[in-house]
Amino acid sequence: MTPSEKYILELCDKTFMAFWSFPNPIGKKNKELCDVIVVFDPYVIIISVKDITVSNHQDQNVQYDRWVKKAILKSSDQIYGAERYIKSGGPVKEAGSEHEIRLPNIDQIKLFRIAIAFGGDTKFPLRYGDFGNGFVHVMDEKSTHIIFNELDTIRDLIPYLETKERFILEGNRLMSCSESDFLVVYFQEGIDSKKFDTMVLDYGLWDYYVKSHSYIEYTSRMEVSYLWDKIINKFSNDLRQGKIQSSETIIHLKLALKYLNQESRTDRRYYSEQFSEIITKGLRSRCIIPPNQQLYKYLLMPITDKNVGRKELQLQTLCEIARFQGLETSIVIGISYRFLPNGGFSFDLAYSEVNDITKSLRQRVSKIRKTLGYFKE
């Protein structure tokens, strides 16, 4: 793996988690499909990375044409080839393994193509668009770092990619030297093709934007949201390092982490703020239904000196009770936590799913709730 490919994989791990980012996936005849594939059902993102040094030809136009051909057009060809193979239904395997990557159903895949072109001159405009078989997003070093760090959840990145594709494919014109400058407009104004059909952006908008009061205020508000990321990282690291041996526990943890990881940055901020509020008010627990969905809910439970010895059992019990509080859901993800004196955190994670919710189950859980006195308010 080249340094540029390793760098991109690290960015993907941060945004999508290692469970959904696969470097150098293998396709037909054991050949590499692309540099990174991200699979988060129903989304598939195909990423190709080229690090091409600009030639020393005296004519700058020749330099540009040669660099575009090697850094962008070759990436696009690789992406299109990977896409054809994926849509053919052929098996895609992890590099160095016989383990097959589980892809969404072919007729349900929502696919995005990203070509990352390193090594170009900062004066070179980046070509992007449809190079023959579908829209390709093209990014350079600077814009890649900014996009993947600012839109660092799958729920934030996907809408951005969709918005830009739609804007261009509807016939609108975009003249910009940097992807990050387009991101500024996306953040501040939104992208509405009904408002304008041509967008001309000065170079350096992003550098100006990050010094603005609105950006500084936004990053300050979102700082608390990274408590949610700490939970994700804690348990994903435990899985990577083999600290968890039970196969059933591993399956449940991966399921729970998928839900935690798909939350947007704004929603992560909201959930993280709930931790502090529960402790401040001295509550025993809180049940939260994520916005705009009815499939699952979270159960937050603080760990105290009183329940630390039975925290796992209590968390599981609360998950069962929370299932029937408010909107009834089959999936409940429980998070117990404790703020440590040294400024650190201690977490437990539980995943509970019941697809066949019977009358007897409701009655039994209701009796337990009344006996233990949970969720009186």
C-alpha positions, 0 to 999 in steps of 0.5 A: 500500500502506497503512503497516499493509499494508507492516508486515505484508508486512515481517513476512511477508518475515521469516517466509516470505521474499519468494519466498513472500509476495505483496502485493495478489495479483490475481484475477478481473477484475484485482481485488485478492484480499487484502492478502497471500497466502503460498504454501508448498506445500501451505500457503496463508495468506490475510491481510487487513489493516484499519486502522480508527479507533474511532468517537467515539460516546458508547456504547462498545458502539456503538463496538465493534460498528462497529469489529468490522464494519469491521475484522474482518467485512469482512476475513473477507468478503474472505478468504472471497472470495479463498478461493472464487476460489483454489479455483475454479482461477482464475489468481492473479497478482502485483500489477503483473505478468503473472506467475502465482503457482503455487498447490498443487493444489486438492485438496491445499491446506491453507488458513489465514485471518488477519484483522489488525485495527488501530486498535481499543481495547485493551479491545476483545475480538477476535472470531474463529472461523467467520464463515460459511465457515471459521475465521478467526484474528484478531490486533491490532497487538501480537499480530501483532508477537509471533506473527510474531516468536516463530513466525518460521519456517513450520514453527513458525507452521503448527502453532500455527495448526492447534492453535488452530483444532482447539481451538476447532473441537472445541467448546472455549471460549477467553476471552482479550483477547490472542492473545499470552496464548494463545501463552504457554499454547501454549509452556508447557503445550501445548494439549490439549482432553482436559485442559480444554474452557474456557480463561480467560486474564488480560490481560498473560500475555505481558508477564509471560512474557517476563520469566521465566527460561524465556523468557530461557533459551530466547531465549539458546539460540536465538540461534545459530540465526540464523546459518542465517537469515543464510545465507538472507538473504545469498542471497535478497538476492543474488537480489533485487538481481540479483547472480546472472545465470545462470538455472540458478544462480537456479533451483538457489538458489531450490530450495536456499533453499526447503529452508533456509527450511522448517526450524524454529527448533529445527532451525536451532539444531542446524544452526548449532551444527554449523558451530562444532563442525566448525571446533572439531574440525577436520573437513573436512565433515559430512553431516546428515540433517534429522529426520523426513524421508528426502528430502534432506540437508545437506553442511556444509564449512568454507572454509580457506586450503587449499581457498579456491581450489577451494571451489566444485568441492570443495563440488560433489564433496562433495555427490555423495559425501554423497548415498550416505553413510548414508541415500541421498537424491536431493537434497543441499544443500551449504553452505560457510562461513568465519568472517571475522576481522572477525566476519562470514561468507562462504558458498557454496550448492550444490544437487544433485539426481539422480533416476535413481541408477544402479549405475554412479553409485554405483560412480563416486562410491565410487571418488572418495570413496576416492581423496580420502579423505572420510567415512572415519569 
